[in-house]
Amino acid sequence: MTDQGSPPAGGLHRRAYQPDAVGPLSGVRVLDLSRLFAGNVLTQMLGDFGAEIVKVEPPAGDTLRAWKTADVSTHWKIYARNKKSMCVDTRKPGARDLLLKLAATSALFVESFRPGVLEKMGLGPEALLAANPKLVIVRISGWGQDGPYRQRPGFGTVVEGMSGFAAINGFADREPVLPPMYLADGVAGVYGVSAALMALREAEKPDGTGQVIDLPLYDPLFALLGPQAANYRLTGALRERTGSRSSNSAPRNVYRCRDGKYVSLSGSTQKMAMRILRAIGREDMVENPRFATNAERLQHVEELDAAIGEFFARHDQDEIVRLMEQAEVTVGPIYDIAQIMEDPHVVEREILADYPDPELDALPMHAVVPRLSRTPGSIRTPAPDVGQHSRALLAELGVDETEYRRLAAEGVIGGGAADAAPEDAA
C-alpha cells in the first residue's frame, strides 16, 4: 500500500514506492539497450505496468543521466523508474555472448543504435531470433532501417523540422518553431509501446514467432500530423502557420486578460461557437451570416478574434474562467508548471506526486498513464545506479562468483557499490 499524507509545499501528495505491486505485464522481461529519450519512454511505460526492464548501460551510463538540472539527473530519475541496471561494455569480447543469454530469457529487445551497428556487434535480428525465436525486437532510429537517409544522425530536432511539424508551428510572419520538448522522441516512444504489445500478442500464439519492429522517429510524428498530403493534393495550397489559431475551426486561440494572464478557448463545434458569442454579449454576431457557420467564421476570423479579445481584455483571468464556465464554454487558463503543481485537480487526482529520492527530500513524478481499473500500473522502484543489478541478473543466468569476477576484471561488466560483494565493499 502507498502512504498518503498531507500535501507538502507545492501542493503535491507524498507517495511511497510499491515494491510488491504486480501489473498486467508482470513476467515480461524487456532487455533495453536504447539510449536517450524514445527508448526510455517506451520501456518506462512498459515498466510502469509490471514488465521487468533490464537496462543495459555502458560504463559511463545512459546518456540521459547527463541531462541535469541543478546537478540532478531529473530526466533519468523519472524515465528510469521501475528499471534494473546492468553495466555491460559492448565493445569487449564476451559481451555478445552475455547479451545473447539475456535475450534468450527476454520477451522484448529494444535498441536505438544507428542502423547496422547491432549487426556489427553480432547481435542482429538473425542472431537474436536464433537465441530466442519468440523475441520481439524494437529498433529505434531517426529514419528507419532502410531508405537513403538510414545512416543520417537521427536526433528529434531534425525530424521535427523535416516531418513538416515546424513548418506549420508558429506565426506566419516569423520563422518556423521547433517544439520546446522532445516531441518526436516522445511520440515514437508511445507508438513503440503499442507496437511492442501487438507483436508480443502475436508471439504468444501457439504458432506465433518473434519479429522486428522498425520504429523511426520520423514516421510516427509525420503520421500524427494528419491529412496534410491529402489536403495539399486537393488544393495545391501549403498550410500556413497560424499561431494558436486552428485551420479547421473558429474561434480557437489564446487571449490576453486584463491582469496580463492568458486563457485558451476553443469553439470547435457549432453549438460551442454560438455559446461563446452569447457569453461575450455579441448576440448580433450570432445572427450575422458571416459567423453563422464554421466555414464563414474561418473566413472572418480576424473580426471574430478581435471581438473575443476585446471582451477578455476587460476581465481578469479568474473572472473570465468563471464567466465562461458558467456559460458552459470550453476555456482554461494558460498554466506554468508552478500553477500546475498547485492546481486542485492535479493534486486530488495525483497527476503529480512526490516520491522519496536518495539525493533529494522528494522528487515530483508524473503518475502512471493510462489508468487501468483492475490491473493498474505502479511506481515500484526508483531509478537505479549504473550497474546496480549486474550481479543479481548474472546470477540468474548461472554466472558464479568466479566467472563474475573474471568478467568484471576484463571490463565486460560493471556494477555500483550496491552490487558489490560484501568483501569488496569499502
C-alpha positions in Angstrom: 0.0 0.0 0.0 1.1 3.6 -0.5 1.4 6.3 2.1 -0.6 9.4 1.5 -0.1 12.2 3.9 -0.8 15.9 3.8 0.4 17.6 0.7 3.9 19.2 1.2 5.0 22.6 -0.1 4.0 22.7 -3.8 0.6 21.1 -3.1 1.6 17.5 -4.0 0.8 14.4 -2.0 3.7 12.3 -0.8 3.7 8.8 -2.1 5.7 5.7 -1.2 7.1 3.2 -3.7 5.1 0.0 -4.2 7.8 -2.7 -4.4 5.4 -5.6 -4.2 2.8 -4.3 -6.8 2.0 -6.6 -9.7 0.9 -5.2 -13.0 -0.6 -6.8 -16.2 2.9 -7.1 -17.8 4.4 -9.0 -14.8 6.6 -11.8 -16.0 7.6 -9.9 -19.2 11.3 -9.2 -19.4 12.5 -6.4 -21.5 16.2 -6.1 -22.5 16.8 -2.4 -23.2 19.9 -1.3 -25.0 18.5 2.1 -26.1 19.9 5.5 -25.3 18.4 8.9 -24.6 14.7 9.6 -24.8 12.5 7.5 -27.1 13.6 4.1 -25.9 13.5 5.2 -22.3 9.9 6.5 -22.7 8.9 3.2 -24.3 10.4 1.0 -21.6 9.3 3.3 -18.7 5.7 2.8 -19.8 6.1 -0.9 -20.0 7.8 -1.0 -16.6 5.0 1.1 -15.1 2.7 -1.8 -15.9 4.8 -4.5 -14.4 7.4 -5.5 -17.0 10.9 -6.2 -15.8 13.1 -3.7 -17.5 16.8 -4.7 -17.7 18.5 -1.5 -18.8 21.9 -2.4 -20.3 24.2 0.6 -19.8 27.8 1.3 -20.9 30.3 2.1 -18.0 29.5 5.8 -18.4 25.8 5.2 -18.1 22.9 6.1 -20.3 23.3 9.5 -22.0 20.1 10.5 -20.3 21.9 10.6 -17.0 23.9 13.6 -18.3 20.7 15.7 -18.7 20.9 17.5 -15.4 19.1 20.4 -13.7 20.8 21.9 -10.6 23.2 19.0 -11.0 20.4 16.4 -10.6 19.6 13.9 -13.4 15.9 14.6 -13.3 15.2 13.0 -16.7 16.9 9.8 -15.7 15.2 9.7 -12.3 11.8 9.8 -13.9 12.2 7.8 -17.1 14.4 5.1 -15.4 11.9 4.3 -12.6 10.9 0.7 -12.4 14.1 -0.4 -14.1 17.1 -2.5 -13.3 20.6 -1.5 -14.5 23.2 -3.9 -15.8 26.5 -2.4 -16.8 28.0 -4.0 -20.0 30.8 -2.7 -22.2 29.5 -4.0 -25.6 32.9 -3.3 -27.2 34.6 -6.0 -25.1 34.9 -9.7 -26.1 32.4 -11.7 -24.2 29.7 -9.0 -24.2 27.9 -10.6 -27.2 27.5 -14.0 -25.5 26.3 -12.4 -22.3 23.7 -10.3 -24.1 22.5 -13.3 -26.2 22.0 -15.2 -22.9 19.9 -12.3 -21.6 18.0 -12.1 -24.9 17.1 -15.8 -24.6 15.3 -15.0 -21.3 13.6 -11.9 -22.6 10.3 -11.3 -24.4 11.3 -7.9 -25.8 14.6 -6.4 -27.0 14.9 -2.6 -27.5 17.8 -0.8 -29.2 18.5 2.6 -30.7 21.8 2.2 -32.4 22.3 3.6 -35.9 21.2 1.0 -38.5 23.9 -1.6 -39.0 25.6 -1.2 -35.7 23.7 -4.0 -34.0 24.8 -6.3 -36.8 28.4 -5.3 -36.4 28.1 -6.3 -32.7 27.0 -9.7 -33.8 23.5 -9.1 -32.3 21.5 -8.6 -35.5 17.9 -9.9 -35.6 19.1 -13.2 -37.1 21.4 -13.9 -34.1 18.8 -12.7 -31.6 16.0 -14.7 -33.1 18.2 -17.8 -33.2 18.7 -17.4 -29.5 15.0 -16.8 -28.9 12.6 -17.4 -31.7 9.8 -15.6 -29.8 11.8 -12.4 -29.2 10.2 -9.1 -30.3 12.9 -6.7 -31.4 12.2 -2.9 -31.4 14.8 -1.0 -33.5 14.6 2.8 -32.8 16.4 5.1 -35.2 15.9 8.5 -36.8 14.9 7.5 -40.3 14.3 3.7 -40.3 16.3 0.6 -41.1 16.2 1.3 -44.9 15.9 4.2 -47.2 18.5 6.8 -48.4 18.6 8.6 -45.0 19.1 5.5 -42.9 22.7 6.4 -41.9 21.9 10.0 -41.1 22.1 11.1 -37.5 18.5 10.8 -36.2 18.0 13.4 -33.4 14.4 14.5 -32.9 15.2 18.1 -33.7 16.0 17.3 -37.3 13.0 15.0 -37.5 10.7 17.7 -36.2 11.9 20.0 -39.0 11.7 17.5 -41.8 8.4 15.9 -40.8 6.5 19.1 -41.5 5.8 19.9 -37.9 8.0 23.0 -37.7 6.7 24.4 -41.0 3.1 24.7 -39.6 4.1 25.6 -36.0 4.4 29.3 -35.0 3.2 32.5 -36.6 3.1 33.4 -40.3 5.4 36.4 -40.1 8.1 34.6 -38.1 10.4 31.7 -38.5 9.2 28.1 -38.1 9.2 27.0 -34.4 10.6 23.7 -33.1 8.8 22.2 -30.1 10.2 23.1 -26.7 10.3 19.5 -25.7 11.2 16.1 -27.1 8.2 15.7 -29.3 9.5 13.3 -32.0 11.1 11.0 -29.4 8.1 11.0 -27.1 5.6 10.3 -29.9 7.9 7.4 -31.1 8.1 6.0 -27.6 4.4 5.9 -27.2 3.8 4.4 -30.7 6.5 1.9 -29.7 4.6 0.7 -26.7 1.5 -0.2 -28.8 3.7 -1.8 -31.5 5.5 -3.9 -28.9 2.3 -5.1 -27.3 0.8 -6.1 -30.7 3.9 -8.0 -31.6 4.1 -9.7 -28.1 0.5 -10.7 -28.6 1.4 -12.4 -31.9 4.4 -14.1 -30.3 2.2 -15.5 -27.6 0.1 -17.5 -30.1 0.9 -21.3 -30.3 2.2 -20.8 -33.8 3.5 -17.3 -33.3 7.0 -16.1 -33.6 9.1 -13.0 -32.8 9.6 -10.3 -35.2 11.4 -6.9 -35.8 9.7 -3.6 -35.3 11.2 -0.8 -37.4 10.5 2.3 -35.3 11.9 5.6 -36.7 11.3 8.9 -35.0 10.2 10.3 -38.4 7.2 8.1 -39.3 5.1 8.4 -36.1 5.4 12.2 -36.0 4.5 12.5 -39.6 1.5 10.2 -39.2 0.3 12.3 -36.2 0.2 15.5 -38.3 -2.9 14.3 -40.1 -4.1 14.7 -43.7 -1.6 17.3 -44.9 -0.6 15.4 -48.0 -4.3 14.8 -49.0 -5.2 18.5 -48.4 -2.2 19.6 -50.5 -3.1 17.2 -53.3 -6.7 18.6 -53.3 -5.9 22.3 -53.1 -2.3 22.8 -54.2 -2.0 25.1 -51.2 0.6 24.9 -48.4 -0.7 25.1 -44.9 0.3 28.4 -43.3 1.5 28.9 -39.8 -1.5 30.4 -37.8 -0.1 30.8 -34.3 -2.6 29.5 -31.8 -5.5 29.6 -34.3 -6.8 26.4 -35.9 -7.1 26.0 -39.7 -10.1 23.7 -39.1 -12.4 25.6 -36.7 -13.0 29.0 -35.3 -12.9 30.5 -32.7 -9.8 28.9 -31.3 -7.0 30.9 -29.8 -5.1 32.2 -26.8 -6.4 35.5 -25.4 -4.9 38.0 -23.0 -6.8 39.1 -20.0 -6.8 42.4 -18.1 -4.3 41.1 -15.5 -1.8 40.1 -18.2 -2.5 36.4 -17.9 -3.8 34.3 -20.7 -6.6 31.8 -21.4 -7.1 29.2 -24.2 -10.5 28.9 -25.8 -12.0 26.5 -28.4 -15.3 26.6 -30.3 -14.8 23.6 -32.4 -18.5 22.7 -32.6 -21.3 24.9 -33.9 -23.1 24.9 -30.6 -20.0 25.9 -28.7 -19.2 28.7 -31.1 -22.6 30.2 -30.5 -22.3 29.8 -26.7 -19.0 31.8 -26.9 -20.6 34.7 -28.9 -23.5 34.8 -26.4 -21.2 34.7 -23.4 -19.3 37.8 -24.6 -22.6 39.6 -25.2 -22.4 39.5 -29.0 -25.9 38.3 -29.9 -25.6 40.4 -33.1 -22.7 38.1 -34.3 -24.9 35.0 -33.6 -27.4 36.4 -36.1 -24.8 37.6 -38.6 -24.3 35.3 -41.7 -20.6 36.0 -41.6 -20.4 33.9 -38.4 -23.2 31.5 -38.9 -21.1 28.5 -40.0 -17.6 27.3 -39.2 -16.5 28.0 -42.8 -17.8 31.6 -42.5 -16.1 32.1 -39.2 -12.8 30.9 -40.6 -13.2 33.4 -43.4 -13.7 36.2 -40.8 -11.5 35.0 -38.0 -9.7 38.4 -37.6 -13.0 40.1 -36.7 -14.1 37.2 -34.6 -10.9 37.1 -32.6 -11.0 40.9 -32.1 -14.5 40.7 -30.5 -13.5 37.9 -28.2 -10.2 39.5 -27.3 -11.8 42.9 -26.5 -14.2 41.2 -24.1 -11.4 39.2 -22.4 -9.2 42.2 -22.1 -11.8 43.8 -19.8 -11.7 41.0 -17.2 -9.1 39.2 -15.1 -8.2 35.6 -15.9 -10.1 34.1 -12.9 -13.2 36.1 -13.8 -13.0 35.0 -17.4 -12.7 31.4 -16.4 -15.7 31.7 -14.1 -17.9 33.5 -16.6 -17.1 31.1 -19.4 -17.6 28.0 -17.2 -21.0 29.4 -16.2 -21.8 29.7 -19.9 -20.5 26.1 -20.4 -17.8 27.3 -22.7 -14.6 25.4 -23.2 -12.0 27.7 -21.8 -9.0 27.2 -19.5 -6.2 29.3 -18.0 -2.7 29.1 -19.5 -0.7 27.5 -16.7 3.0 27.4 -16.0 4.4 24.5 -14.0 4.2 26.4 -10.7 0.4 26.7 -11.2 0.1 23.1 -12.3 1.6 21.9 -9.1 -0.9 23.8 -7.1 -4.0 23.0 -9.2 -6.6 21.2 -7.1 -7.5 18.8 -9.9 -3.8 17.8 -10.4 -3.4 17.4 -6.6 -6.6 15.4 -6.0 -6.0 13.0 -8.9 -2.3 12.8 -8.1 -1.3 13.5 -11.6 1.9 14.6 -10.0 3.1 13.2 -6.6 6.3 13.4 -4.5 8.4 10.3 -4.2 11.3 9.6 -2.0 14.7 10.2 -3.5 18.2 9.3 -2.2 19.6 12.7 -3.3 16.6 14.9 -2.5 13.9 15.2 0.1 11.3 14.3 -2.5 11.1 14.2 -6.3 7.8 15.0 -8.1 6.9 12.5 -10.8 4.0 12.1 -13.2 1.6 9.3 -12.4 1.3 6.1 -14.4 -0.6 6.7 -17.6 -3.2 5.4 -18.5 -5.2 4.3 -15.5 -6.5 0.7 -15.6 -9.3 -0.1 -13.2 -8.4 -3.8 -12.4 -4.7 -4.1 -13.2 -3.3 -0.6 -12.6 0.3 0.2 -13.1 2.6 1.4 -10.3 5.8 3.0 -9.4 7.7 0.3 -7.6 11.4 1.3 -7.5 13.4 4.5 -8.1 15.9 4.9 -11.0 18.9 2.6 -10.4 22.6 3.4 -10.2 24.8 2.3 -13.1 25.1 -1.5 -13.0 23.2 -1.7 -9.7 21.7 -5.1 -10.6 24.5 -6.6 -12.7 25.5 -9.3 -10.1 21.9 -10.4 -9.4 21.0 -10.6 -13.1 24.1 -12.6 -14.0 23.5 -15.0 -11.1 20.1 -15.7 -12.7 22.0 -16.7 -15.8 24.1 -19.1 -13.9 27.2 -16.9 -13.7 29.0 -17.9 -10.5 31.3 -15.6 -8.4 34.5 -16.7 -10.1 33.1 -16.0 -13.5 31.6 -12.7 -12.3 35.0 -11.6 -11.1 36.6 -12.6 -14.4 34.1 -10.6 -16.4 34.5 -7.6 -14.1 38.3 -7.8 -14.3 38.1 -7.9 -18.1 35.8 -4.9 -18.1 32.9 -6.7 -19.7 30.6 -5.9 -16.9 30.5 -3.4 -14.0 28.4 -2.5 -11.1 27.9 0.1 -8.4 28.6 -0.1 -4.7 25.1 -1.5 -4.2 26.1 -4.5 -6.3 29.4 -5.2 -4.7 30.1 -8.4 -2.8 30.4 -7.9 1.0 34.2 -8.5 0.9 34.5 -5.9 -1.9 32.6 -3.1 -0.1 34.7 -0.2 1.2 
